[in-house]
Amino acid sequence: MRVGLLGGSFNPAHAGHRHVAALARRRLRLDQVWLLVSPGNPLKPRGGMAPLAVRLAGARAIADGRRVVASAIEARLGTRFTIDTVRLLLRRFPRVRFVWLMGADILLQLPHWRRWQEMLRRIPVAVLPRPGYTRRALASQAARRMRRARRPERAAATLPGEAPGWVLLTTPQNAVSATAIRAGAKGAVP
């Protein structure tokens, strides 16, 4: 089984998340994409964060329940940091070939993650472009540190389960962002 992991706050879940999941599924030849709805991102303020149940319901609304599955597994595992989640998932599902999915904006933030270099040694990563971020992400500390593990895009389908390794998927970009959605919905009840 080949599974892409798309972690995030999903505050709210939106068409951009669905776009990334569908695109990664095709390009990486994944059986499933799991939308890992974080119980609380240690790098984001709690203010303005909708309750986990609301965010999970939103993620389920953009998932199909079969090929794209929304999950609050981090809350069940009791993990707060991605490295801990990755360790437990690899242990719990030893036959699954995982790949972590992230936007170029997250690649820029990666050095702020707890034990990010260990994470990259344990799970391969597929990076998707984001408007205004991709060029800077490719010159970032994380990209420089991982330069020897970068694979050509034509080899993207071989990535799941093969850590360390990463690929940039050049694709049409979706400019939708949860931040912009929240800014437009000020005063609305989530």
NUBAPA-221538 format. One record per atom (N, C-alpha, C): x, y, z; residue in one letter. Coordinates in pm, whole numbers, plus 50000, padded with zeros to 5 digits. Atoms other than C-alpha are relative to their C-alpha. Layout:
BEGIN
XYZA;...
***
This chain:
BEGIN
500864988250000M;500005000050000M;500895012350000M;499254987650014R;501295034749907R;499115011550046R;500834989949937V;500055063750119V;500755013350011V;499494986549982G;500655101150104G;499405005950126G;500454993749877L;500435120150432L;500035015249981L;500124985550011L;499185155950412L;499555005250135L;500304994949868G;499375171150757G;499665014749996G;500324985949993G;497965204450859G;498905003050099G;501064995649910S;495555224751062S;498634998649935S;501285000550073F;492855224250790F;499015009650065F;500774989849930N;491545256550939N;499645011549907N;500805011850030P;489505254350719P;500614991649887P;499685008350117A;489895225750471A;499415007049878A;500474992950119H;489515238750115H;500404992849872H;499755005950132A;489765231349744A;501494998149971A;498565001650019G;493555236349752G;500494986950060G;499635012949939H;493885206549988H;499554988549911H;500525010450089R;491695185649758R;500864999149873R;499154999550119H;493805196849458H;501334992950026H;498715006249966V;497075186649631V;499844984950017V;500215014349976A;495665152949740A;499794992549868A;500275006750128A;494365144149393A;501254999749913A;498804999150082L;497505155749219L;501084990450051L;498995008949943A;499835137149458A;499624985449978A;500445013850021R;497745105649427R;500354995349860R;499705003750140R;498145105849049R;501504999449975R;498594998850036R;501755116949022R;500904990350075R;499205009249919L;503085094749303L;499464985849998L;500685013050010R;500755065749215R;499684994350139R;500375003749864L;499365064649567L;498664992850003L;501295006649978D;496605041749685D;499075009250079D;500794991049918Q;495475067549939Q;500825012350037Q;499424988449934V;496165102150077V;499245001650131V;500614997649869W;495555107050447W;500165014750035W;499984986349953L;494625142150554L;500114999550152L;499745000949857L;496175143750901L;499675013550066L;500474987649938V;494195170351084V;500655001150138V;499224998349877S;496485183151359S;499125004650116S;500754995249883P;495045186351708P;500465013950044P;499464986949965G;497275216951750G;501405001649946G;498694997750060N;500175230051545N;500855008150098N;499164992849904P;503005239851784P;500565013249946P;499464987850060L;504085267151537L;498945010449969L;501084990650029K;500695283951510K;499315004150129K;500724995649878P;498805304751766P;498664992750010P;501285006749979R;495745288751921R;498815009049968R;501054990350030G;493715320451872G;499574998749855G;500535001250135G;491465317251568G;499974985849946G;500005014050043M;491895279551552M;498644993950035M;501285006749976A;488575261651510A;500244987150079A;499865012649926P;487965231251734P;500354988549904P;499585011650081L;489445198451609L;498814993449930L;501165006650061A;485985183451546A;499505007649878A;500454991750112V;485065212651317V;500984998649884V;498995001050106R;488355210751125R;499994986049938R;500085013750052L;488075172751093L;498764998449911L;501215000750083A;484505176050960A;500245006949866A;499684993150125G;485765201050702G;500904991649911G;499105008750078A;488555177450595A;499234988149943A;500815011250050R;486055148950566R;499125004449883R;500864994850107A;483885171050344A;500755001049867A;499244999350125I;486715174550088I;500624986549962I;499475013450025A;487785137950115A;498904991349939A;501035009150052D;486035109049943D;499824987750089D;500145011149907G;486525084450231G;500624987049954G;499405012250053R;488245058950010R;501435002449954R;498654996850051R;491175073449819R;500625011750074R;499564988749917V;491405105350024V;499214998950130V;500615003049871V;490735099450393V;500455010550102V;499684990349894A;490545125650669A;500134992650132A;499745007149876S;491945115051004S;500495009550109S;499474993049883A;492595128451353A;500914990450076A;499165010349938I;495095100451417I;501035005950096I;499044993949908E;497545124651579E;499385002150139E;500684998449871A;494985131851852A;499914986350070A;500095013449941R;494495094251905R;501374994950045R;498655004349964L;498265087951908L;500605008550111L;499464990949900G;498845117352139G;501285007049956G;498804993450051T;501495132651913T;499725014649969T;500094985750030R;502145169751872R;500945003949889R;498974996750097F;505175169251648F;500044989649889F;500015008750118T;505475154751299T;500954988250016T;499055011149987I;508555134151381I;499424988850085I;500605010349915D;506665116151657D;498894992649927D;501065006250079T;503705109751428T;500614990549897T;499345008450102V;505995096451153V;500564987350063V;499435012049932R;507815073151395R;498914989850031R;501075009349961L;504555058551525L;499304993849879L;500655005650119L;502975054651181L;500894989549933L;499095009850061L;506065036951045L;500034987150082L;500005011849913R;506015013451345R;498664992649991R;501345005949999R;502235007851336R;499624993849865R;500345004850135F;502055002450956F;501294996649924F;498695002950059P;505344985550862P;499974996549851P;500085003850142R;504104974250519R;499555011349909R;500454988750079V;502835008150409V;501215008249957V;498954991450053R;505085028950186R;499495014450001R;500484986449979F;504565064450308F;500855010249926F;499314988150049V;505475097950156V;499315012050063V;500554988049940W;505035131550328W;499765010249890W;500354989950100L;503285158050117L;500025013750065L;499974986549946M;503975194850169M;500095010249887M;499864989050094G;503695227849991G;501365006450015G;498714993249996A;506755248549909A;500095009650118A;499994991249883D;505725272650187D;500464992550125D;499625008149884I;506195244450438I;501484996249993I;498585003050015L;509605235350295L;500855011550057L;499314988449941L;510675270750391L;499994999550153L;500165000349854Q;509415265150748Q;500644987850064Q;499555012949947L;510855230150787L;501095000950106L;498984999349895P;513975240250985P;499485004150138P;500604996549871H;511625252651261H;499304988050064H;500665012049948W;510145217751301W;500954992450091W;499215008249910R;511335195651584R;500594988149924R;499245011250060R;513975170651460R;499654997849852R;500385000550141W;513195178951096W;500964991649917W;499045007750079Q;516385163050967Q;499794985050022Q;500325014049974E;515515130151136E;498754995949922E;501215002950076M;512065132050980M;500344997049854M;499635001850141L;513655135350635L;500774987149976L;499305012950013R;515795104650701R;499024988350007R;500975010849978R;512705084350793R;498924999049894R;501125000150094I;510145094550531I;500335008949880I;499774991450116P;510435107250173P;498965011249994P;500844988150005V;508885140650085V;499735004049856V;500374994150129A;507005153749782A;499575014350028A;500274985849982V;506955191649760V;499185004949881V;500854994450104L;504205209149567L;500165015149997L;499794985650010P;504595244549434P;498875007950065P;500994990549946R;502825273749603R;500335013749944R;499744986850057P;502425307949445P;500795008850098P;499174991049920G;505135331149574G;501014993350091G;499125006949907Y;507045304349765Y;501024990749932Y;499235011150057T;508505278549527T;501475003649977T;498604996450029R;511645296849412R;500815001550129R;499304998349871R;512575306949769R;500184986650070R;499925013049935A;511845271749893A;501144991749942A;498935007750063L;514255256549641L;501395005150039L;498734994449954A;517005279549776A;500104999650153A;500094999749854S;516045273350141S;501034990950066S;499105008349920Q;518095257750418Q;499664985149986Q;500405014050010A;516075225450401A;500344994249863A;499695004950135A;516455222150022A;501504998249982A;498535001450010R;520195228450047R;500474987850078R;499605011349916R;520525203050328R;499644986649934R;500495012450063M;518585177150124M;500434998549854M;499714999750144R;520175184449786R;500444986449944R;499535013050050R;521835150149755R;498884989749993R;501135009549998A;518525132649825A;498925003749898A;501034995850096R;516605151749556R;499984990549882R;500205008950114R;515185129849284R;499425007949883R;500634993250114P;514245139948932P;498494997650003P;501465001049998E;510535146048886E;499514987449928E;500435012050074R;510295117548635R;500054987350087R;499915011449909A;511175093948925A;499055001250119A;500904997449886A;508385107049151A;499254987550046A;500795011849962A;506445074349142A;500824989850079A;499165009349922T;509435055949296T;500255005250141T;499714993649873L;509515079449596L;499374993550123L;500605005249876P;506995064049842P;500794988450059P;499285010449929G;508805043450104G;501505000449985G;498564999750029E;512275053449984E;500675012250063E;499344988849931A;513785076650246A;501494997050013A;500374986250023P;515745097650235P;499805002649851P;500234996050138G;514465113349918G;498925010449994G;501034989950018W;512435142349793W;499945004049854W;500234995750137V;510995155849473V;499115012450002V;500914988850023L;509445188349357L;499124996249883L;500955002950106L;506315181549156L;499615013249934L;500424987850070T;505875208848896T;498594997549950T;501425001950027T;502145212848864T;499315013449990T;500784987749991P;499465238648810P;499805003350148P;500104995949860Q;499305258649131Q;498595004450034Q;501304995749949N;496225264749340N;500275010750104N;499694988649913A;496315298749509A;499125000850124A;500884999649884V;493595290949766V;500834997550126V;499315002249872S;494855294050124S;499005001650113S;500874999249883A;493205288850460A;500095013850064A;499834986649942T;494655322050579T;499115010149929T;500844990850077A;492925340750297A;498524997450024A;501415003449975I;489665322050358I;499595005650136I;500344994749868R;489755330950729R;499915015249999R;500024985350007A;490555367350648A;498715005049937A;501244996150067G;487525368950420G;498774996750080G;501145004549922A;485295352650678A;500005005750142A;499954994149866K;486065375150978K;498575002650051K;501314997849941G;483095375551209G;499034988649971G;500895011250030A;481585344151053A;500214989050102A;499905011449909V;480885314451274V;500554988149923V;499425011450075P;483095284551172P;499064988249991P;
***
